[in-house]
Amino acid sequence: MVSGIVKAPSLELANRDLIESHLHAVWLAESRQELMPDIPHVLNLELEGLPLVQELGNAIKAPALTSAHKQACSGYSRVWLTNSSR
């Protein structure tokens, strides 16, 4: 049992890493790609910078996905999008 007042957990919306992580997760979910549970099937371990494997990279850069992203973000102010894309 807990005595006293218990505050509900809160998210710090100014936490850039948290917001970017969430946006990346949403983008990946929208790509409808199934991720394998091991890193070599997601990242190309032979290239510098460890980019995504080509199939996954192509899927998240698909014009239809980019277009859907632009449409979904149309309600946000240009200033917010500019500041959050750095």
N, C-alpha and C positions, 0 to 999 in steps of 0.2 A: 504494500500500500504506500501511497505517496501522500504526504500531508502538505498543505499549502497550495499555492497557485502553480499550475503547470502550464507553461507557455507552449503553444503549438509551434512546431518547427517552421522556420521561415527560410525562404531562398533569397540570397543576396543578388538582386537583378543587376547590380553593377559589377558582378563577378564575370569578367570577360571570358575566362576559361570555361566557366560553367555554361554560359550562353553559346559560345562557339561549339562546345561539345554537344549540346542539345541540338543545335542547328545541323551539325554534321550527322547526328543520329537520325534526324527527321529526313534529311536529304537521302541518306542511305536507305531508309525504310521506303521512301517514295520510289527508289530505283527498283524495288522488288527483287533485289538480288539475294540469293541464299548464301550466307557466309559459312565457309568451312570452319571447323573449330580450331584449326592449326594455322599458325602464322604463314608458313610457306605457300599456302593456298590463297592468301590475301595480299601479301607483300612480295615483291620480287627481290629476293635476298641477294641476287647477283649484281644488281645495279646500285650505284651510289645514291644515297638519299632514301633507299628502300621505298620506291614508289609502289603504288598498287599494281597488282597483276593486270595485264592489258585488258582482259575481258571485263573486270570490275571497273577499271578506270574508264573504259569506253561507256559502260552502262551509266555511270554517274555523270558523265559529260554529255549524255544524249541530248540532242536539241529539244525533244519533247519534255524532258525533265527540266531543262533550263528554262523553257518557256513557261512551264507550270510554276516554277519558282518565281519568275518575274511577275506572273499574274497574282500569286499568293501574297507577294510583298508589295503590291501596288498601293495598299492602304497605309504603308509606313511612310514617314516623311523622308525626303532625300537626305536630310542631315543625319537622321538616325542610321540609315543604311550606309552612308559614307563613313560615319564614325565606327560602325560595327564591322566594316569589311577590312579594316587594317590589320 
